[in-house]
Amino acid sequence: MSAYRKILVAVDSSNAANRGLREAIRLAKEESAQLFILHVVNEFYAFATPEAGAAAVDIVPTLRESGRKILARAEAAAAKERV
């Protein structure tokens, strides 16, 4: 029996997250485990009070789109390794 059946890895495009993704892919492949890839958009900062009276801009859609791209790259990396 495998040590891992399901593996969850968080990604944010940082070097540390990229290393974690590579390790998670390796483990999932080696253990025939399911790989779940997660990216979290922290919307709190999108609504923080702007400095110097600048007009508030809703950046949540931009953050979400960026997250989708990060997830797509991570998914492509896993698919390349057939995970």
NORFENMO-V174331 format. One record per residue. N is the residue number from 1. PSI is psi in radians with two decimals (none if undefined). D_FIRST is the distance of its C-alpha to the first C-alpha in whole Angstrom. Layout:
# NORFENMO-V174331
n={N,N}
psi={PSI,PSI}
d_first={D_FIRST,D_FIRST}
This chain:
# NORFENMO-V174331
n={1,2,3,4,5,6,7,8,9,10,11,12,13,14,15,16,17,18,19,20,21,22,23,24,25,26,27,28,29,30,31,32,33,34,35,36,37,38,39,40,41,42,43,44,45,46,47,48,49,50,51,52,53,54,55,56,57,58,59,60,61,62,63,64,65,66,67,68,69,70,71,72,73,74,75,76,77,78,79,80,81,82,83}
psi={2.46,2.65,-0.51,2.30,-0.58,2.39,2.26,2.24,2.33,2.43,2.54,0.22,0.16,2.85,-0.73,-0.76,-0.65,-0.69,-0.72,-0.69,-0.80,-0.74,-0.73,-0.72,-0.78,-0.83,-0.76,-0.71,-0.82,-0.67,0.02,0.78,2.78,2.42,2.20,2.22,2.28,2.41,2.31,2.27,2.05,1.74,-0.20,-0.82,-0.42,-0.39,0.20,2.65,2.19,2.56,2.64,0.47,0.26,2.60,2.40,2.40,2.33,1.83,0.04,-0.80,-0.66,-0.74,-0.73,-0.72,-0.72,-0.73,-0.71,-0.68,-0.71,-0.80,-0.70,-0.73,-0.72,-0.73,-0.71,-0.69,-0.72,-0.74,-0.62,-0.58,0.12,0.77,none}
d_first={0,4,7,9,9,13,15,19,22,25,28,32,32,33,32,29,28,28,26,23,23,23,20,18,19,17,14,14,14,12,9,10,11,14,17,20,23,26,29,32,35,37,40,42,44,45,47,48,52,53,55,59,60,58,57,54,52,49,46,43,43,43,40,38,39,38,35,34,35,32,30,31,31,27,26,28,26,22,24,25,22,21,18}
